[in-house]
Amino acid sequence: MSNSNPIQPATELIIEDFGLNWKATDFETEAFLLEELSNAIAWMMEHRLEFLFNTLYRMDVDETKMTAALSPKNPEPANITLAKIVIERQKLRLKTKQEYQQEKPEDWEDF
């Protein structure tokens, strides 16, 4: 994972989780990722809703946030809100991974 583009690690997770045929290096900004992911989620909502919900569940997306995104009272289109939630979830996942990353013991090869 590259450190030169701060959104790339989250993009890589999203590509993997949704099985998208994208290259993480094509996404230079979070705004572009949001636009493309929103479009992909809109397509999934029309054609692969069960897959979308299963993927969101596996990603451990907060059910309350998901329900709010799908609510008719949500002023923003559901696909955009869901894309924002997914990006935020993956960024949090990466942050947590970094905070709890354990160093490899020096004598690990001795086992």
N, C-alpha and C positions, 0 to 999 in steps of 0.2 A: 504494500500500500504506500502510495506516495504522500509525502508531507508537503509538496509544493502546492497542491490544490486541496484546501481544507474540506471541500465537499466530496472529494473522490472516495474516501473510505466508506462514507455513508451510502454513496451511490453504488459502490460494489456490493454492499449488503443488500440493498434494494433490488439490484439486478439478480442477485442469487436467490433471494426469497421469492420473487415473482417470476423467475425463469425468463426474464426479458432478454431479447437479442440485441443488447446495447453494449457499448464500450464505455466504461467509466471515464475514460480520458476525454470523451466527447462533451462532458459536462463541466464547463468551467465556472459556472455560477449556480448558486442555489436557486435563483429565479428560473433559470433554464431547466434545471432538474424538476422544479415544481410544475412548470408548464407541461413538460413531457410526461411526468408521472400523473398529473391530472388527466391528461388525454388518455393514458393507458388505463387508468382507473375508470374513466367514463366508459371506455370500450368494455372493460370487464363487467361493469354494472349492467350493461346491455346484453352481453353475450356469455359471461362466465361468472355470474354472481356467486354461486356456491364456492368456486375456486377463490374468488376475492375474499369472501368471509373466512374461509379456511386459512388463507394466508395471513390475514389480519390476526386471527386467533393464534396461529403459530408464532407470530411476531410479538405476541403478548401486548397487543394494542388495547388500551384501556376501553372497556366496554361502554362506560358512561360517555366517553368522548365520541366513540363510534355512533352511539345512539343519538347524541346531540347533532352530529354531522348529518345524519340521515333524517333528522326531524324536519317537517315542513316549516317549522318556525325558524330554522337556520337561515339567516339572510344571504349566506354564501352558497353557491352550488355544492352539493354533497361531494362530488369528485375532487373539488379543490380543497375542501376542508379535510377530506380523508388523506389526500396527498400531503398536506401540511402535517397531519398527525403522524403519518408514516415516516416522513423525513425527521421530525422531532424525535420519534421513538428510536430510530436508528442512530441518531447523533447521541442520544442518552445511552444507548447500548454500548457504543464505542467508548464514551466517557467512563462508564462503569467498568468496562473491560480494562481500560488503562489504569484506573485507580486501584483495581484489585489484581493487577498482573503480578505474578510471582516471578522472581528471578530464578533462572535455572541454576541449580547447585553446581559448583565448579567440579565436583567429583562425580557428576551424574554418569559419565561414561564408564566409571568403575563398576557399575552394576551389571 
